[in-house]
Amino acid sequence: MCEFAKQHNWFILPRWDCDIKNVGSIKLAEKLGFHTPREYGVYSLEHVN
């Protein structure tokens, strides 16, 4: 936890995010202790003039 968060009594939960096809990143996350990978939807809005 960063020092600023400690001073303000903030609880920070780290997250890992990568493309589901990025096997190297997923393996690194597992080595660092991250668990339970899951897929989720992403939406974007297109700006129309």
Buried (B, 14 or more C-beta within 10 A) or exposed (E): EEEEEEEEEEEEEEEBEEEEEEEEBBEEBEEEEBEEEEEEEEEEEEEEE
